[in-house]
Amino acid sequence: MRIFKFKEIDSTNKFLKEMKEKEDYNTAIAETQTLGRGRRGNKWSSEKGGAYFSFLLKEDKNIALEEYMKLPLVVGYSLLKTFESIEPELNFMFKWTNDIYIFDKKISGILVEKTGDYFIIGIGINLNNEIKGEAENTAVSMSKITSKEYKIEEIIISVIKNFKKDLAFYFNGNWDKILFKLNQKNCLSGKDLCIEHGSGKKETGKGLNIHRSGQLEVEISGVKKLFNVGEIHITKNN
């Protein structure tokens, strides 16, 4: 494992993707990113003071590829555990499939990509950074809530260490235990949702549990449907 640090970079995911000699858990950390992005191409604002990092995970060919499809959920589980160890009094929530929320605002996002035999796991955490402009309506930083200053690199290393343990826990047959925790913290459960597909089609329904398959279960017109992908918006907090 090697750690690469940058004051500014276009994207830590892009850096690892273009790396010639990849190694398991090579990590790129940036103080700021100029082209940070989230799932479905959404831009991730990267002001100084946040934690912006990516690391490599080598695919184990003895494990079915479909098991890796739950990686964003396992990362979410690790982030929840890490945040709860830092601020146990705060109620962090998981937004399927790749965000951590608090007080109905985003505090962390996850982006998982595949390149050759490796997965690139990119994470952004709002820690000491100031959220500005329209983003204030949808995002918040940890320091804004607690008025504390956090040691960014310590938290990054803690997230990666927790993920290593949690990934082994997952591969050792403990998915149901991880899923139980995620559903306890599922911020979409019981909410009125609008699901927007890539084709532009929209469906509305009531959020239910995260299914054992890793899909989101939504009740639409009295029928339970499972979703793999889609932009999810909460239309009403119940």
Protein Blocks (a to p, Z undefined) as FASTA:
>chain_A
ZZdddfbdfblklmmmmpmbacehiacddfbdfkbccehhiacdddehiacddddddddf
kbcfklmmmmmmmmmmmmmmmmmmmmmmbccddddfkbcceehiafbdcddddehjbccd
dddddfkbccehjllmmgccfklmnopacdfklmmmmmmmmmmmmmmmmmnopmmmmmmm
mmmmmmkgopacddddfkopacddddddddfkopacddeehiacddfbdcdddfbdZZ
